[in-house]
Amino acid sequence: MCVKLKMSEGEINEDEWSFFLRGGLVLDRSTQPVKPPFDWITTTAWDNITELEKNLPSTFSGIPNAITLNPKEW
């Protein structure tokens, strides 16, 4: 109920909420940025990270690159 109220107030974006509930789905990894060789990023996590950038670019543009270039910060 709280989420629906926040959505009606414009505080929660419906696309972001949907992604939060379902995560990202990658059907073709050939176009996906290569997963960095860090043990703490699973393939599923990397799928979600790259799909965040793809589906919600206004909020998450550049996040795969930022993680790859600054792994200690993440």
PDB file of N, CA, C and O in Angstrom:
ATOM      1  N   MET A   1       0.824  -1.171   0.000  1.00  0.00           N
ATOM      2  CA  MET A   1       0.000   0.000   0.000  1.00  0.00           C
ATOM      3  C   MET A   1       0.881   1.252   0.000  1.00  0.00           C
ATOM      4  O   MET A   1       0.582   2.231  -0.684  1.00  0.00           O
ATOM      5  N   CYS A   2       1.954   1.211   0.763  1.00  0.00           N
ATOM      6  CA  CYS A   2       2.856   2.357   0.832  1.00  0.00           C
ATOM      7  C   CYS A   2       3.444   2.668  -0.548  1.00  0.00           C
ATOM      8  O   CYS A   2       3.519   3.831  -0.944  1.00  0.00           O
ATOM      9  N   VAL A   3       3.857   1.632  -1.276  1.00  0.00           N
ATOM     10  CA  VAL A   3       4.439   1.837  -2.603  1.00  0.00           C
ATOM     11  C   VAL A   3       3.416   2.465  -3.537  1.00  0.00           C
ATOM     12  O   VAL A   3       3.746   3.387  -4.283  1.00  0.00           O
ATOM     13  N   LYS A   4       2.199   1.990  -3.507  1.00  0.00           N
ATOM     14  CA  LYS A   4       1.149   2.559  -4.372  1.00  0.00           C
ATOM     15  C   LYS A   4       0.919   4.035  -4.041  1.00  0.00           C
ATOM     16  O   LYS A   4       0.719   4.848  -4.943  1.00  0.00           O
ATOM     17  N   LEU A   5       0.946   4.375  -2.780  1.00  0.00           N
ATOM     18  CA  LEU A   5       0.790   5.778  -2.391  1.00  0.00           C
ATOM     19  C   LEU A   5       1.951   6.616  -2.917  1.00  0.00           C
ATOM     20  O   LEU A   5       1.744   7.701  -3.460  1.00  0.00           O
ATOM     21  N   LYS A   6       3.169   6.110  -2.754  1.00  0.00           N
ATOM     22  CA  LYS A   6       4.354   6.835  -3.236  1.00  0.00           C
ATOM     23  C   LYS A   6       4.345   6.949  -4.754  1.00  0.00           C
ATOM     24  O   LYS A   6       4.801   7.954  -5.300  1.00  0.00           O
ATOM     25  N   MET A   7       3.832   5.931  -5.443  1.00  0.00           N
ATOM     26  CA  MET A   7       3.721   5.997  -6.901  1.00  0.00           C
ATOM     27  C   MET A   7       2.723   7.076  -7.307  1.00  0.00           C
ATOM     28  O   MET A   7       2.976   7.838  -8.240  1.00  0.00           O
ATOM     29  N   SER A   8       1.605   7.142  -6.618  1.00  0.00           N
ATOM     30  CA  SER A   8       0.597   8.150  -6.956  1.00  0.00           C
ATOM     31  C   SER A   8       1.096   9.561  -6.663  1.00  0.00           C
ATOM     32  O   SER A   8       0.634  10.526  -7.271  1.00  0.00           O
ATOM     33  N   GLU A   9       2.037   9.678  -5.732  1.00  0.00           N
ATOM     34  CA  GLU A   9       2.642  10.975  -5.408  1.00  0.00           C
ATOM     35  C   GLU A   9       3.829  11.286  -6.316  1.00  0.00           C
ATOM     36  O   GLU A   9       4.411  12.368  -6.235  1.00  0.00           O
ATOM     37  N   GLY A  10       4.187  10.337  -7.182  1.00  0.00           N
ATOM     38  CA  GLY A  10       5.300  10.539  -8.102  1.00  0.00           C
ATOM     39  C   GLY A  10       6.670  10.325  -7.482  1.00  0.00           C
ATOM     40  O   GLY A  10       7.684  10.695  -8.074  1.00  0.00           O
ATOM     41  N   GLU A  11       6.710   9.735  -6.303  1.00  0.00           N
ATOM     42  CA  GLU A  11       7.985   9.521  -5.624  1.00  0.00           C
ATOM     43  C   GLU A  11       8.638   8.193  -6.003  1.00  0.00           C
ATOM     44  O   GLU A  11       9.840   8.018  -5.804  1.00  0.00           O
ATOM     45  N   ILE A  12       7.867   7.266  -6.542  1.00  0.00           N
ATOM     46  CA  ILE A  12       8.400   5.985  -7.013  1.00  0.00           C
ATOM     47  C   ILE A  12       8.014   5.832  -8.472  1.00  0.00           C
ATOM     48  O   ILE A  12       6.843   5.917  -8.841  1.00  0.00           O
ATOM     49  N   ASN A  13       9.017   5.607  -9.281  1.00  0.00           N
ATOM     50  CA  ASN A  13       8.834   5.420 -10.717  1.00  0.00           C
ATOM     51  C   ASN A  13       8.361   3.991 -10.976  1.00  0.00           C
ATOM     52  O   ASN A  13       8.921   3.045 -10.421  1.00  0.00           O
ATOM     53  N   GLU A  14       7.335   3.825 -11.814  1.00  0.00           N
ATOM     54  CA  GLU A  14       6.781   2.498 -12.075  1.00  0.00           C
ATOM     55  C   GLU A  14       7.790   1.561 -12.749  1.00  0.00           C
ATOM     56  O   GLU A  14       7.830   0.370 -12.438  1.00  0.00           O
ATOM     57  N   ASP A  15       8.603   2.089 -13.669  1.00  0.00           N
ATOM     58  CA  ASP A  15       9.621   1.259 -14.327  1.00  0.00           C
ATOM     59  C   ASP A  15      10.670   0.774 -13.324  1.00  0.00           C
ATOM     60  O   ASP A  15      11.083  -0.385 -13.369  1.00  0.00           O
ATOM     61  N   GLU A  16      11.093   1.643 -12.435  1.00  0.00           N
ATOM     62  CA  GLU A  16      12.072   1.252 -11.419  1.00  0.00           C
ATOM     63  C   GLU A  16      11.484   0.224 -10.460  1.00  0.00           C
ATOM     64  O   GLU A  16      12.161  -0.728 -10.073  1.00  0.00           O
ATOM     65  N   TRP A  17      10.241   0.413 -10.083  1.00  0.00           N
ATOM     66  CA  TRP A  17       9.575  -0.529  -9.181  1.00  0.00           C
ATOM     67  C   TRP A  17       9.461  -1.903  -9.841  1.00  0.00           C
ATOM     68  O   TRP A  17       9.717  -2.924  -9.201  1.00  0.00           O
ATOM     69  N   SER A  18       9.085  -1.930 -11.096  1.00  0.00           N
ATOM     70  CA  SER A  18       8.964  -3.178 -11.835  1.00  0.00           C
ATOM     71  C   SER A  18      10.313  -3.897 -11.910  1.00  0.00           C
ATOM     72  O   SER A  18      10.387  -5.113 -11.735  1.00  0.00           O
ATOM     73  N   PHE A  19      11.374  -3.135 -12.172  1.00  0.00           N
ATOM     74  CA  PHE A  19      12.711  -3.735 -12.221  1.00  0.00           C
ATOM     75  C   PHE A  19      13.100  -4.287 -10.859  1.00  0.00           C
ATOM     76  O   PHE A  19      13.674  -5.372 -10.766  1.00  0.00           O
ATOM     77  N   PHE A  20      12.791  -3.551  -9.813  1.00  0.00           N
ATOM     78  CA  PHE A  20      13.092  -4.000  -8.453  1.00  0.00           C
ATOM     79  C   PHE A  20      12.408  -5.336  -8.157  1.00  0.00           C
ATOM     80  O   PHE A  20      13.002  -6.214  -7.530  1.00  0.00           O
ATOM     81  N   LEU A  21      11.171  -5.487  -8.604  1.00  0.00           N
ATOM     82  CA  LEU A  21      10.423  -6.713  -8.341  1.00  0.00           C
ATOM     83  C   LEU A  21      10.897  -7.891  -9.187  1.00  0.00           C
ATOM     84  O   LEU A  21      10.954  -9.020  -8.700  1.00  0.00           O
ATOM     85  N   ARG A  22      11.238  -7.634 -10.452  1.00  0.00           N
ATOM     86  CA  ARG A  22      11.523  -8.725 -11.381  1.00  0.00           C
ATOM     87  C   ARG A  22      12.996  -8.905 -11.736  1.00  0.00           C
ATOM     88  O   ARG A  22      13.408  -9.999 -12.124  1.00  0.00           O
ATOM     89  N   GLY A  23      13.784  -7.861 -11.611  1.00  0.00           N
ATOM     90  CA  GLY A  23      15.181  -7.932 -12.013  1.00  0.00           C
ATOM     91  C   GLY A  23      15.321  -7.844 -13.518  1.00  0.00           C
ATOM     92  O   GLY A  23      14.338  -7.680 -14.242  1.00  0.00           O
ATOM     93  N   GLY A  24      16.559  -7.954 -13.980  1.00  0.00           N
ATOM     94  CA  GLY A  24      16.829  -7.865 -15.411  1.00  0.00           C
ATOM     95  C   GLY A  24      16.913  -9.237 -16.040  1.00  0.00           C
ATOM     96  O   GLY A  24      17.354 -10.195 -15.406  1.00  0.00           O
ATOM     97  N   LEU A  25      16.495  -9.328 -17.267  1.00  0.00           N
ATOM     98  CA  LEU A  25      16.552 -10.584 -17.999  1.00  0.00           C
ATOM     99  C   LEU A  25      17.371 -10.369 -19.258  1.00  0.00           C
ATOM    100  O   LEU A  25      17.016  -9.557 -20.111  1.00  0.00           O
ATOM    101  N   VAL A  26      18.461 -11.098 -19.366  1.00  0.00           N
ATOM    102  CA  VAL A  26      19.335 -10.991 -20.535  1.00  0.00           C
ATOM    103  C   VAL A  26      19.115 -12.227 -21.394  1.00  0.00           C
ATOM    104  O   VAL A  26      19.375 -13.349 -20.959  1.00  0.00           O
ATOM    105  N   LEU A  27      18.637 -12.017 -22.613  1.00  0.00           N
ATOM    106  CA  LEU A  27      18.417 -13.128 -23.528  1.00  0.00           C
ATOM    107  C   LEU A  27      19.621 -13.369 -24.429  1.00  0.00           C
ATOM    108  O   LEU A  27      19.849 -14.489 -24.887  1.00  0.00           O
ATOM    109  N   ASP A  28      20.394 -12.308 -24.681  1.00  0.00           N
ATOM    110  CA  ASP A  28      21.545 -12.422 -25.569  1.00  0.00           C
ATOM    111  C   ASP A  28      22.738 -11.721 -24.929  1.00  0.00           C
ATOM    112  O   ASP A  28      22.826 -10.493 -24.950  1.00  0.00           O
ATOM    113  N   ARG A  29      23.646 -12.492 -24.368  1.00  0.00           N
ATOM    114  CA  ARG A  29      24.806 -11.912 -23.679  1.00  0.00           C
ATOM    115  C   ARG A  29      25.887 -11.437 -24.650  1.00  0.00           C
ATOM    116  O   ARG A  29      26.872 -10.836 -24.221  1.00  0.00           O
ATOM    117  N   SER A  30      25.723 -11.693 -25.931  1.00  0.00           N
ATOM    118  CA  SER A  30      26.752 -11.280 -26.889  1.00  0.00           C
ATOM    119  C   SER A  30      26.831  -9.765 -27.021  1.00  0.00           C
ATOM    120  O   SER A  30      27.870  -9.242 -27.424  1.00  0.00           O
ATOM    121  N   THR A  31      25.764  -9.048 -26.692  1.00  0.00           N
ATOM    122  CA  THR A  31      25.775  -7.589 -26.771  1.00  0.00           C
ATOM    123  C   THR A  31      26.017  -6.949 -25.399  1.00  0.00           C
ATOM    124  O   THR A  31      26.127  -5.728 -25.285  1.00  0.00           O
ATOM    125  N   GLN A  32      26.098  -7.775 -24.381  1.00  0.00           N
ATOM    126  CA  GLN A  32      26.283  -7.297 -23.014  1.00  0.00           C
ATOM    127  C   GLN A  32      27.763  -6.988 -22.763  1.00  0.00           C
ATOM    128  O   GLN A  32      28.629  -7.709 -23.258  1.00  0.00           O
ATOM    129  N   PRO A  33      28.065  -5.936 -22.008  1.00  0.00           N
ATOM    130  CA  PRO A  33      29.463  -5.708 -21.620  1.00  0.00           C
ATOM    131  C   PRO A  33      30.002  -6.933 -20.888  1.00  0.00           C
ATOM    132  O   PRO A  33      29.275  -7.608 -20.159  1.00  0.00           O
ATOM    133  N   VAL A  34      31.280  -7.206 -21.093  1.00  0.00           N
ATOM    134  CA  VAL A  34      31.911  -8.374 -20.483  1.00  0.00           C
ATOM    135  C   VAL A  34      31.934  -8.224 -18.962  1.00  0.00           C
ATOM    136  O   VAL A  34      32.288  -7.172 -18.430  1.00  0.00           O
ATOM    137  N   LYS A  35      31.552  -9.295 -18.280  1.00  0.00           N
ATOM    138  CA  LYS A  35      31.552  -9.298 -16.817  1.00  0.00           C
ATOM    139  C   LYS A  35      32.990  -9.203 -16.312  1.00  0.00           C
ATOM    140  O   LYS A  35      33.849  -9.980 -16.730  1.00  0.00           O
ATOM    141  N   PRO A  36      33.254  -8.257 -15.417  1.00  0.00           N
ATOM    142  CA  PRO A  36      34.608  -8.152 -14.862  1.00  0.00           C
ATOM    143  C   PRO A  36      34.937  -9.380 -14.010  1.00  0.00           C
ATOM    144  O   PRO A  36      34.034 -10.037 -13.493  1.00  0.00           O
ATOM    145  N   PRO A  37      36.211  -9.684 -13.865  1.00  0.00           N
ATOM    146  CA  PRO A  37      36.616 -10.914 -13.170  1.00  0.00           C
ATOM    147  C   PRO A  37      36.636 -10.789 -11.647  1.00  0.00           C
ATOM    148  O   PRO A  37      37.589 -11.228 -11.003  1.00  0.00           O
ATOM    149  N   PHE A  38      35.613 -10.205 -11.081  1.00  0.00           N
ATOM    150  CA  PHE A  38      35.545 -10.052  -9.631  1.00  0.00           C
ATOM    151  C   PHE A  38      34.664 -11.155  -9.059  1.00  0.00           C
ATOM    152  O   PHE A  38      33.560 -11.386  -9.552  1.00  0.00           O
ATOM    153  N   ASP A  39      35.139 -11.833  -8.032  1.00  0.00           N
ATOM    154  CA  ASP A  39      34.387 -12.931  -7.426  1.00  0.00           C
ATOM    155  C   ASP A  39      33.057 -12.481  -6.821  1.00  0.00           C
ATOM    156  O   ASP A  39      32.120 -13.275  -6.729  1.00  0.00           O
ATOM    157  N   TRP A  40      32.969 -11.243  -6.417  1.00  0.00           N
ATOM    158  CA  TRP A  40      31.789 -10.769  -5.729  1.00  0.00           C
ATOM    159  C   TRP A  40      30.644 -10.376  -6.668  1.00  0.00           C
ATOM    160  O   TRP A  40      29.557 -10.038  -6.201  1.00  0.00           O
ATOM    161  N   ILE A  41      30.875 -10.417  -7.983  1.00  0.00           N
ATOM    162  CA  ILE A  41      29.789 -10.150  -8.932  1.00  0.00           C
ATOM    163  C   ILE A  41      29.426 -11.466  -9.612  1.00  0.00           C
ATOM    164  O   ILE A  41      30.206 -12.018 -10.389  1.00  0.00           O
ATOM    165  N   THR A  42      28.240 -11.951  -9.308  1.00  0.00           N
ATOM    166  CA  THR A  42      27.765 -13.169  -9.958  1.00  0.00           C
ATOM    167  C   THR A  42      27.263 -12.825 -11.360  1.00  0.00           C
ATOM    168  O   THR A  42      27.062 -11.653 -11.681  1.00  0.00           O
ATOM    169  N   THR A  43      27.067 -13.820 -12.171  1.00  0.00           N
ATOM    170  CA  THR A  43      26.527 -13.594 -13.513  1.00  0.00           C
ATOM    171  C   THR A  43      25.142 -12.967 -13.430  1.00  0.00           C
ATOM    172  O   THR A  43      24.818 -12.070 -14.208  1.00  0.00           O
ATOM    173  N   THR A  44      24.337 -13.427 -12.505  1.00  0.00           N
ATOM    174  CA  THR A  44      22.992 -12.859 -12.328  1.00  0.00           C
ATOM    175  C   THR A  44      23.074 -11.395 -11.908  1.00  0.00           C
ATOM    176  O   THR A  44      22.318 -10.561 -12.407  1.00  0.00           O
ATOM    177  N   ALA A  45      23.982 -11.084 -10.999  1.00  0.00           N
ATOM    178  CA  ALA A  45      24.154  -9.693 -10.569  1.00  0.00           C
ATOM    179  C   ALA A  45      24.600  -8.825 -11.744  1.00  0.00           C
ATOM    180  O   ALA A  45      24.109  -7.710 -11.920  1.00  0.00           O
ATOM    181  N   TRP A  46      25.537  -9.343 -12.549  1.00  0.00           N
ATOM    182  CA  TRP A  46      26.011  -8.574 -13.700  1.00  0.00           C
ATOM    183  C   TRP A  46      24.886  -8.362 -14.710  1.00  0.00           C
ATOM    184  O   TRP A  46      24.771  -7.287 -15.300  1.00  0.00           O
ATOM    185  N   ASP A  47      24.063  -9.381 -14.906  1.00  0.00           N
ATOM    186  CA  ASP A  47      22.895  -9.234 -15.776  1.00  0.00           C
ATOM    187  C   ASP A  47      22.018  -8.080 -15.287  1.00  0.00           C
ATOM    188  O   ASP A  47      21.583  -7.246 -16.081  1.00  0.00           O
ATOM    189  N   ASN A  48      21.764  -8.038 -13.992  1.00  0.00           N
ATOM    190  CA  ASN A  48      20.928  -6.977 -13.428  1.00  0.00           C
ATOM    191  C   ASN A  48      21.580  -5.605 -13.574  1.00  0.00           C
ATOM    192  O   ASN A  48      20.904  -4.623 -13.880  1.00  0.00           O
ATOM    193  N   ILE A  49      22.878  -5.537 -13.359  1.00  0.00           N
ATOM    194  CA  ILE A  49      23.599  -4.269 -13.485  1.00  0.00           C
ATOM    195  C   ILE A  49      23.516  -3.740 -14.913  1.00  0.00           C
ATOM    196  O   ILE A  49      23.222  -2.564 -15.128  1.00  0.00           O
ATOM    197  N   THR A  50      23.772  -4.603 -15.878  1.00  0.00           N
ATOM    198  CA  THR A  50      23.746  -4.150 -17.275  1.00  0.00           C
ATOM    199  C   THR A  50      22.332  -3.828 -17.731  1.00  0.00           C
ATOM    200  O   THR A  50      22.129  -2.924 -18.541  1.00  0.00           O
ATOM    201  N   GLU A  51      21.359  -4.559 -17.218  1.00  0.00           N
ATOM    202  CA  GLU A  51      19.972  -4.273 -17.577  1.00  0.00           C
ATOM    203  C   GLU A  51      19.470  -2.984 -16.920  1.00  0.00           C
ATOM    204  O   GLU A  51      18.615  -2.298 -17.479  1.00  0.00           O
ATOM    205  N   LEU A  52      19.995  -2.656 -15.748  1.00  0.00           N
ATOM    206  CA  LEU A  52      19.657  -1.366 -15.133  1.00  0.00           C
ATOM    207  C   LEU A  52      20.035  -0.229 -16.071  1.00  0.00           C
ATOM    208  O   LEU A  52      19.243   0.681 -16.315  1.00  0.00           O
ATOM    209  N   GLU A  53      21.263  -0.294 -16.594  1.00  0.00           N
ATOM    210  CA  GLU A  53      21.716   0.759 -17.499  1.00  0.00           C
ATOM    211  C   GLU A  53      20.868   0.786 -18.767  1.00  0.00           C
ATOM    212  O   GLU A  53      20.520   1.858 -19.261  1.00  0.00           O
ATOM    213  N   LYS A  54      20.543  -0.368 -19.283  1.00  0.00           N
ATOM    214  CA  LYS A  54      19.786  -0.467 -20.534  1.00  0.00           C
ATOM    215  C   LYS A  54      18.346   0.007 -20.371  1.00  0.00           C
ATOM    216  O   LYS A  54      17.833   0.736 -21.221  1.00  0.00           O
ATOM    217  N   ASN A  55      17.694  -0.398 -19.289  1.00  0.00           N
ATOM    218  CA  ASN A  55      16.271  -0.113 -19.108  1.00  0.00           C
ATOM    219  C   ASN A  55      15.971   1.177 -18.351  1.00  0.00           C
ATOM    220  O   ASN A  55      14.885   1.739 -18.492  1.00  0.00           O
ATOM    221  N   LEU A  56      16.915   1.643 -17.558  1.00  0.00           N
ATOM    222  CA  LEU A  56      16.717   2.861 -16.768  1.00  0.00           C
ATOM    223  C   LEU A  56      17.917   3.792 -16.917  1.00  0.00           C
ATOM    224  O   LEU A  56      18.562   4.140 -15.927  1.00  0.00           O
ATOM    225  N   PRO A  57      18.220   4.199 -18.163  1.00  0.00           N
ATOM    226  CA  PRO A  57      19.445   4.974 -18.399  1.00  0.00           C
ATOM    227  C   PRO A  57      19.471   6.326 -17.712  1.00  0.00           C
ATOM    228  O   PRO A  57      20.550   6.823 -17.390  1.00  0.00           O
ATOM    229  N   SER A  58      18.329   6.932 -17.477  1.00  0.00           N
ATOM    230  CA  SER A  58      18.350   8.256 -16.846  1.00  0.00           C
ATOM    231  C   SER A  58      18.875   8.190 -15.413  1.00  0.00           C
ATOM    232  O   SER A  58      19.373   9.184 -14.885  1.00  0.00           O
ATOM    233  N   THR A  59      18.765   7.038 -14.795  1.00  0.00           N
ATOM    234  CA  THR A  59      19.223   6.868 -13.423  1.00  0.00           C
ATOM    235  C   THR A  59      20.535   6.100 -13.332  1.00  0.00           C
ATOM    236  O   THR A  59      21.369   6.398 -12.477  1.00  0.00           O
ATOM    237  N   PHE A  60      20.727   5.108 -14.212  1.00  0.00           N
ATOM    238  CA  PHE A  60      21.844   4.180 -14.059  1.00  0.00           C
ATOM    239  C   PHE A  60      22.829   4.180 -15.220  1.00  0.00           C
ATOM    240  O   PHE A  60      23.556   3.203 -15.401  1.00  0.00           O
ATOM    241  N   SER A  61      22.871   5.227 -15.996  1.00  0.00           N
ATOM    242  CA  SER A  61      23.804   5.308 -17.116  1.00  0.00           C
ATOM    243  C   SER A  61      25.246   5.233 -16.615  1.00  0.00           C
ATOM    244  O   SER A  61      25.638   5.979 -15.717  1.00  0.00           O
ATOM    245  N   GLY A  62      26.029   4.328 -17.202  1.00  0.00           N
ATOM    246  CA  GLY A  62      27.441   4.213 -16.854  1.00  0.00           C
ATOM    247  C   GLY A  62      27.764   3.321 -15.682  1.00  0.00           C
ATOM    248  O   GLY A  62      28.934   3.188 -15.320  1.00  0.00           O
ATOM    249  N   ILE A  63      26.768   2.705 -15.074  1.00  0.00           N
ATOM    250  CA  ILE A  63      27.046   1.909 -13.875  1.00  0.00           C
ATOM    251  C   ILE A  63      27.936   0.694 -14.152  1.00  0.00           C
ATOM    252  O   ILE A  63      28.808   0.413 -13.331  1.00  0.00           O
ATOM    253  N   PRO A  64      27.773  -0.045 -15.255  1.00  0.00           N
ATOM    254  CA  PRO A  64      28.701  -1.168 -15.477  1.00  0.00           C
ATOM    255  C   PRO A  64      30.151  -0.697 -15.605  1.00  0.00           C
ATOM    256  O   PRO A  64      31.067  -1.330 -15.079  1.00  0.00           O
ATOM    257  N   ASN A  65      30.346   0.403 -16.300  1.00  0.00           N
ATOM    258  CA  ASN A  65      31.690   0.943 -16.472  1.00  0.00           C
ATOM    259  C   ASN A  65      32.265   1.430 -15.140  1.00  0.00           C
ATOM    260  O   ASN A  65      33.444   1.223 -14.853  1.00  0.00           O
ATOM    261  N   ALA A  66      31.436   2.067 -14.346  1.00  0.00           N
ATOM    262  CA  ALA A  66      31.889   2.557 -13.037  1.00  0.00           C
ATOM    263  C   ALA A  66      32.317   1.405 -12.134  1.00  0.00           C
ATOM    264  O   ALA A  66      33.315   1.512 -11.421  1.00  0.00           O
ATOM    265  N   ILE A  67      31.571   0.309 -12.159  1.00  0.00           N
ATOM    266  CA  ILE A  67      31.924  -0.854 -11.342  1.00  0.00           C
ATOM    267  C   ILE A  67      33.222  -1.480 -11.834  1.00  0.00           C
ATOM    268  O   ILE A  67      34.086  -1.850 -11.038  1.00  0.00           O
ATOM    269  N   THR A  68      33.352  -1.596 -13.160  1.00  0.00           N
ATOM    270  CA  THR A  68      34.554  -2.198 -13.737  1.00  0.00           C
ATOM    271  C   THR A  68      35.798  -1.376 -13.429  1.00  0.00           C
ATOM    272  O   THR A  68      36.854  -1.938 -13.139  1.00  0.00           O
ATOM    273  N   LEU A  69      35.685  -0.054 -13.488  1.00  0.00           N
ATOM    274  CA  LEU A  69      36.836   0.817 -13.278  1.00  0.00           C
ATOM    275  C   LEU A  69      37.145   1.090 -11.804  1.00  0.00           C
ATOM    276  O   LEU A  69      38.277   1.437 -11.470  1.00  0.00           O
ATOM    277  N   ASN A  70      36.164   0.939 -10.926  1.00  0.00           N
ATOM    278  CA  ASN A  70      36.344   1.257  -9.509  1.00  0.00           C
ATOM    279  C   ASN A  70      35.812   0.155  -8.603  1.00  0.00           C
ATOM    280  O   ASN A  70      34.942   0.420  -7.774  1.00  0.00           O
ATOM    281  N   PRO A  71      36.303  -1.061  -8.734  1.00  0.00           N
ATOM    282  CA  PRO A  71      35.713  -2.174  -7.977  1.00  0.00           C
ATOM    283  C   PRO A  71      35.815  -2.023  -6.457  1.00  0.00           C
ATOM    284  O   PRO A  71      34.934  -2.487  -5.732  1.00  0.00           O
ATOM    285  N   LYS A  72      36.867  -1.387  -5.972  1.00  0.00           N
ATOM    286  CA  LYS A  72      37.013  -1.257  -4.506  1.00  0.00           C
ATOM    287  C   LYS A  72      35.951  -0.337  -3.916  1.00  0.00           C
ATOM    288  O   LYS A  72      35.543  -0.516  -2.768  1.00  0.00           O
ATOM    289  N   GLU A  73      35.505   0.642  -4.691  1.00  0.00           N
ATOM    290  CA  GLU A  73      34.451   1.530  -4.217  1.00  0.00           C
ATOM    291  C   GLU A  73      33.120   0.816  -4.126  1.00  0.00           C
ATOM    292  O   GLU A  73      32.265   1.174  -3.315  1.00  0.00           O
ATOM    293  N   TRP A  74      32.947  -0.202  -4.966  1.00  0.00           N
ATOM    294  CA  TRP A  74      31.694  -0.949  -4.985  1.00  0.00           C
ATOM    295  C   TRP A  74      31.743  -2.091  -4.026  1.00  0.00           C
ATOM    296  O   TRP A  74      30.771  -2.837  -3.904  1.00  0.00           O
TER     297      TRP A  74
END
